[in-house]
Amino acid sequence: ASIASLTGGTTDPFQIVDIAQTRTEDNILVDLTFTSKEGSSYSVFATNDLSLALTSWNELSDSFPAAVEATTTLFPVNFNDLGLPLDDQQFFVVVKN
């Protein structure tokens, strides 16, 4: 039996479930929605180069709280505010703390 089934936890995999993007002439806005557990916090990373180790990715947040009374959390990304390059491709990873 899995630890999740023995402890009453979920067996559903953690995942990004939706990405919404709005691009303007001088900025990119992205809403990342990921599965989450209330009371948990998450680190969010981004890169435009998948050959880099995760330790070299841009850390966008190191303790983003999960949404209250919900199974998913929305993390807004404003490229200008975070100093991200306005590249055509950007990859994201969310890690539970």
C-alpha positions as CSV (number, residue, x, y, z in Angstrom):
1,A,0.0,0.0,0.0
2,S,1.2,3.5,-0.7
3,I,2.0,6.0,2.1
4,A,-0.8,8.2,0.8
5,S,-3.4,5.5,1.2
6,L,-2.2,4.5,4.6
7,T,-2.2,8.1,5.9
8,G,-5.5,9.2,4.2
9,G,-3.6,11.4,1.8
10,T,-4.3,11.8,-1.9
11,T,-2.8,9.5,-4.5
12,D,-3.4,12.1,-7.3
13,P,-0.1,13.4,-8.7
14,F,0.9,17.1,-8.1
15,Q,0.6,19.0,-11.4
16,I,0.2,22.3,-13.1
17,V,-3.4,22.0,-14.4
18,D,-3.8,25.3,-16.4
19,I,-1.7,28.0,-17.9
20,A,-3.3,31.2,-19.2
21,Q,-1.1,33.7,-21.0
22,T,-1.7,37.3,-22.0
23,R,1.0,39.0,-24.1
24,T,1.2,42.7,-24.7
25,E,3.7,44.7,-26.7
26,D,6.0,45.1,-23.7
27,N,5.0,42.4,-21.1
28,I,3.8,38.9,-20.6
29,L,1.3,37.9,-17.9
30,V,0.8,34.2,-17.0
31,D,-1.5,32.6,-14.6
32,L,-0.3,29.2,-13.4
33,T,-2.9,27.0,-11.7
34,F,-1.6,24.0,-9.9
35,T,-3.0,21.3,-7.6
36,S,-2.3,22.2,-4.0
37,K,-3.1,21.4,-0.4
38,E,-4.4,24.0,2.0
39,G,-1.8,24.9,4.7
40,S,1.1,24.1,2.3
41,S,3.5,26.5,0.6
42,Y,5.2,26.2,-2.8
43,S,8.3,27.4,-4.6
44,V,7.8,28.5,-8.2
45,F,10.7,28.5,-10.7
46,A,11.0,29.6,-14.4
47,T,13.6,29.3,-17.1
48,N,13.9,29.6,-20.9
49,D,16.7,27.1,-21.0
50,L,15.9,23.5,-20.1
51,S,19.5,22.5,-20.2
52,L,20.0,24.3,-16.8
53,A,19.8,22.5,-13.5
54,L,16.8,23.6,-11.4
55,T,19.2,25.3,-9.0
56,S,20.0,27.8,-11.9
57,W,16.4,28.6,-12.7
58,N,14.8,31.9,-11.7
59,E,13.1,31.5,-8.3
60,L,9.8,33.4,-8.6
61,S,8.6,32.6,-5.1
62,D,10.1,30.5,-2.3
63,S,6.9,30.3,-0.1
64,F,3.7,30.9,-2.1
65,P,0.8,29.8,0.1
66,A,-1.8,27.4,-1.1
67,A,-5.3,28.7,-1.7
68,V,-7.7,28.4,1.3
69,E,-10.5,25.9,0.9
70,A,-9.5,24.9,-2.6
71,T,-7.7,22.0,-4.3
72,T,-5.9,24.3,-6.7
73,T,-3.9,27.5,-6.4
74,L,-3.4,30.3,-8.9
75,F,0.1,31.9,-9.1
76,P,0.2,35.1,-11.2
77,V,3.5,35.8,-13.1
78,N,4.2,39.3,-14.4
79,F,7.3,39.1,-16.5
80,N,8.2,42.8,-16.1
81,D,7.8,42.8,-12.3
82,L,9.9,39.6,-12.0
83,G,12.6,40.7,-14.5
84,L,12.0,37.7,-16.8
85,P,13.0,37.9,-20.4
86,L,10.2,38.3,-22.9
87,D,11.1,35.1,-24.7
88,D,8.7,33.0,-26.8
89,Q,9.2,30.0,-24.5
90,Q,9.3,30.0,-20.7
91,F,9.2,26.8,-18.6
92,F,7.8,26.7,-15.1
93,V,8.2,24.3,-12.2
94,V,6.2,24.3,-8.9
95,V,7.7,22.5,-5.9
96,K,5.9,21.8,-2.7
97,N,7.9,23.0,0.3
